[in-house]
Amino acid sequence: MQRIANLLAIKDQQVLLLQKPRRGWYVAPGGKMENGESIYEAATREFFEETNLTAKDAHLKGTYTMVIKDGDDVIDEWMLYTFVAYDIEGEPFTETREGTLAWHPIQDLNELPMAEGDRTNLCFAATQEGMQYGTFEYTEAFDLLSERIQLSKEK
């Protein structure tokens, strides 16, 4: 099963997002985990590679199962681990082979074009306390079929 880790940087009520060229959708910088990496190592490495920024004190905000279906058949499935960091260092790229990088007000997460599961995930990560867990089912065209969400908070 493929494992993906991403990281949402938050600063001054803004989030750093990458606009992907293929669909024009916005995502948190991230990518595939390498063999032997922890999810933390993957999130911070991918974030640095895509932004030129070092995330400090990143912490896990969500763990998700992503399922692509054709009717009742599962054709792809992967895990997504979403981290948040409020402290970053460096000078960010503006454009890379991955897309265009820019800061956006947190409230824009409700409107920017993105996969609906990503919207649920990133809105939670940017505005809520605790951890979110979920499963998102999509068609091959990335139309959201269903989402199941669970939350937890430390006491």
MOKAVEN-V852577 format. One record per backbone hydrogen bond with DSSP energy under -0.5 kcal/mol. CO is the residue of the C=O (numbers start at 1). NH is the residue of the N-H. E is the energy in kcal/mol with one decimal. If there is no record, write none. Layout:
BEGIN
co->CO nh->NH e->E
co->CO nh->NH e->E
END
This chain:
BEGIN
co->2 nh->79 e->-2.4
co->3 nh->33 e->-2.5
co->4 nh->81 e->-2.4
co->5 nh->31 e->-2.2
co->6 nh->83 e->-2.5
co->7 nh->9 e->-0.7
co->8 nh->85 e->-1.9
co->9 nh->16 e->-1.8
co->11 nh->14 e->-1.3
co->13 nh->106 e->-2.1
co->14 nh->11 e->-2.5
co->15 nh->17 e->-0.7
co->15 nh->104 e->-2.3
co->17 nh->19 e->-0.5
co->17 nh->102 e->-2.2
co->18 nh->20 e->-0.7
co->18 nh->27 e->-2.2
co->19 nh->100 e->-1.9
co->20 nh->24 e->-1.5
co->25 nh->20 e->-3.0
co->27 nh->18 e->-2.9
co->29 nh->7 e->-2.5
co->31 nh->5 e->-2.5
co->34 nh->37 e->-2.1
co->38 nh->42 e->-2.4
co->39 nh->43 e->-2.4
co->40 nh->44 e->-2.5
co->41 nh->45 e->-2.4
co->42 nh->46 e->-2.8
co->43 nh->47 e->-2.1
co->44 nh->48 e->-2.2
co->45 nh->49 e->-2.7
co->46 nh->50 e->-2.2
co->47 nh->51 e->-1.6
co->48 nh->52 e->-2.8
co->51 nh->93 e->-2.4
co->53 nh->55 e->-0.6
co->54 nh->89 e->-2.1
co->56 nh->87 e->-0.8
co->59 nh->84 e->-2.3
co->61 nh->132 e->-2.1
co->62 nh->82 e->-2.6
co->63 nh->134 e->-1.7
co->64 nh->66 e->-0.5
co->64 nh->80 e->-2.6
co->65 nh->67 e->-0.5
co->65 nh->136 e->-2.7
co->66 nh->78 e->-2.2
co->67 nh->138 e->-3.0
co->68 nh->75 e->-2.8
co->68 nh->76 e->-1.4
co->70 nh->73 e->-1.9
co->73 nh->70 e->-2.8
co->73 nh->75 e->-0.6
co->76 nh->68 e->-2.9
co->77 nh->2 e->-0.8
co->78 nh->66 e->-3.3
co->79 nh->4 e->-2.8
co->80 nh->64 e->-2.8
co->80 nh->82 e->-0.5
co->81 nh->6 e->-2.6
co->81 nh->83 e->-0.5
co->82 nh->61 e->-3.4
co->82 nh->62 e->-1.6
co->83 nh->8 e->-2.9
co->84 nh->59 e->-2.4
co->85 nh->10 e->-2.4
co->87 nh->56 e->-3.4
co->89 nh->54 e->-2.8
co->90 nh->92 e->-0.6
co->94 nh->101 e->-2.8
co->96 nh->99 e->-0.9
co->99 nh->96 e->-2.9
co->100 nh->19 e->-3.2
co->102 nh->17 e->-2.6
co->104 nh->15 e->-3.1
co->105 nh->108 e->-1.9
co->106 nh->109 e->-2.0
co->107 nh->110 e->-1.5
co->108 nh->111 e->-1.6
co->108 nh->112 e->-2.8
co->113 nh->26 e->-2.6
co->115 nh->119 e->-1.9
co->116 nh->120 e->-2.1
co->117 nh->121 e->-2.6
co->118 nh->122 e->-3.4
co->119 nh->123 e->-2.5
co->120 nh->124 e->-1.8
co->121 nh->125 e->-2.5
co->122 nh->126 e->-2.2
co->123 nh->127 e->-1.4
co->124 nh->127 e->-0.6
co->124 nh->128 e->-2.7
co->131 nh->152 e->-2.2
co->132 nh->63 e->-2.0
co->133 nh->150 e->-3.0
co->134 nh->65 e->-2.6
co->135 nh->148 e->-2.3
co->136 nh->67 e->-2.8
co->137 nh->145 e->-3.6
co->137 nh->146 e->-1.5
co->138 nh->69 e->-3.2
co->139 nh->142 e->-1.8
co->143 nh->139 e->-2.1
co->146 nh->137 e->-2.7
co->148 nh->135 e->-2.1
co->150 nh->133 e->-3.0
co->152 nh->131 e->-3.1
END
